[in-house]
Amino acid sequence: MRYLGNKTKLVPFLLETVDRFQETPGVACDPFAGTASVSAALKERGWQVHAGDLMASSYALQVARVQLDAPPRYPASLLPPAARNGKREIGYRALLEGLADLDDPGHPDDLSDGEASAGHGFISEHYTSYGAAGREHGRMYFSPENGRKIDAIRTRIDVWTREASHSEAAAQFLIATLIEAADRVANTTGVYASFVKTMQPNALRPLQLRPLEPIPRKPGAGACSAFRGSAARLLASVGPVDLVYLDPPYNGRQYPAYYHIPELLALGWSTPPEIRGKTGLIPDEAQRSDWCRKRGAPGALREVLEAADGRHILFSYNDEGLLGRDTIEAALRERGLPDSYAFHDRPYRRYRSDADGPRRSYARDDVREHLHYVRCA
Ligand SMILES: C[S@@+](CC[C@H](N)C(=O)[O-])C[C@H]1O[C@@H](n2cnc3c(N)ncnc32)[C@H](O)[C@@H]1O
């Protein structure tokens, strides 16, 4: 998924750095996991990884890419009756095929007031030109057809997750599949802080649920986990590990304002959230981060380093971040063993999108990723 600060392209550099201090895989914690790209790469290498993030959408991706070792099975009741072929349970791929043409959420008796009240579904109503609220603000995040499909699939997941017997991981896996599918047909330039005023070619394509591939656990590695909450809480609950990888936000862009639609898909709308503003933001106070505030970032750094109990700590930051390189270096030196501090960096191409706005002018396209390392035990 397209995501601010996504480290997919920097994974080889990160792994190369990890190899310098620990050749054999151990236990790692990645509490700012985002798309879970680093967690997934570590798991692939044989690490046991505990991932976490404040965002519910990240949690779904962590479950899909890190926690699960294989696709779960699903109850056939997720499909309309005609598509069940008398089966009670079906595999993930068969489920996605069965959901492909769905654009009707199901029988109104199955739906909660919130789901039914919008008439044609929450996404259609607020985030396409089909709904009155969407039209009023000219919100064109999805084509009306894709909006209806997203509504139908997410509502079916909601109806199922009200059953006591549903599996939380299986539900999150399906939500992650939907988030990725919706992202491919979103009428944006990469982030959801704005939509494009005419429908882009990708947004006119029909939504397709492409199967995700969980990474099998390597022999001998412990079970990986996913977490939704603050980095400090996850670090405190995980306790001592071999590697703590820290990749906090580095500028003023609050993630919930840039990814409110994936967040909505993760949370569902059985209790409809209050929508505000031109882009249809949802309440997001709990996901707003001190790392994105000039005054909050130093305290956030202190808090996370106090909670991090890793033999090795690796801290990713950008050379244009709110915290200066010297501040980070001093904090890590204080946290680690004498003379163990090391610094590495790599150039990479800046992430740009139209949401950056015409008034945002960058001095350069290449920025540098800084990696601060310290050994603590
Ligand atoms: C730079 S991104 C991480 C990108 C990730 N490494 C990847 O490759 O996709 C920073 C992440 O930190 C999360 N975040 C911000 N403040 C947080 C906090 N206090 N605790 C946990 N996660 C936080 C954001 O939601 C965002 O997903």
PDBQT file of the ligand as one rigid body, heavy atoms in Angstrom, charges set to zero:
ROOT
HETATM    1  C1  LIG A 401       7.040   6.469   9.330  1.00  0.00    +0.000 C 
HETATM    2  S1  LIG A 401       5.548   5.597   9.625  1.00  0.00    +0.000 S 
HETATM    3  C2  LIG A 401       6.090   3.919   9.738  1.00  0.00    +0.000 C 
HETATM    4  C3  LIG A 401       6.267   3.325   8.387  1.00  0.00    +0.000 C 
HETATM    5  C4  LIG A 401       6.565   1.838   8.419  1.00  0.00    +0.000 C 
HETATM    6  N1  LIG A 401       7.881   1.528   8.910  1.00  0.00    +0.000 N 
HETATM    7  C5  LIG A 401       6.390   1.260   7.017  1.00  0.00    +0.000 C 
HETATM    8  O1  LIG A 401       7.355   0.790   6.415  1.00  0.00    +0.000 OA
HETATM    9  O2  LIG A 401       5.257   1.294   6.528  1.00  0.00    +0.000 OA
HETATM   10  C6  LIG A 401       5.162   6.016  11.261  1.00  0.00    +0.000 C 
HETATM   11  C7  LIG A 401       3.998   5.259  11.894  1.00  0.00    +0.000 C 
HETATM   12  O3  LIG A 401       3.963   5.565  13.267  1.00  0.00    +0.000 OA
HETATM   13  C8  LIG A 401       2.618   5.548  13.723  1.00  0.00    +0.000 C 
HETATM   14  N2  LIG A 401       2.600   6.269  15.009  1.00  0.00    +0.000 N 
HETATM   15  C9  LIG A 401       2.665   7.604  15.245  1.00  0.00    +0.000 A 
HETATM   16  N3  LIG A 401       2.749   7.840  16.561  1.00  0.00    +0.000 NA
HETATM   17  C10 LIG A 401       2.731   6.650  17.187  1.00  0.00    +0.000 A 
HETATM   18  C11 LIG A 401       2.799   6.222  18.549  1.00  0.00    +0.000 A 
HETATM   19  N4  LIG A 401       2.917   7.102  19.543  1.00  0.00    +0.000 N 
HETATM   20  N5  LIG A 401       2.748   4.900  18.824  1.00  0.00    +0.000 NA
HETATM   21  C12 LIG A 401       2.630   3.985  17.816  1.00  0.00    +0.000 A 
HETATM   22  N6  LIG A 401       2.559   4.323  16.507  1.00  0.00    +0.000 NA
HETATM   23  C13 LIG A 401       2.614   5.635  16.195  1.00  0.00    +0.000 A 
HETATM   24  C14 LIG A 401       1.844   6.168  12.571  1.00  0.00    +0.000 C 
HETATM   25  O4  LIG A 401       0.488   5.783  12.625  1.00  0.00    +0.000 OA
HETATM   26  C15 LIG A 401       2.599   5.604  11.363  1.00  0.00    +0.000 C 
HETATM   27  O5  LIG A 401       1.984   4.437  10.883  1.00  0.00    +0.000 OA
ENDROOT
TORSDOF 0
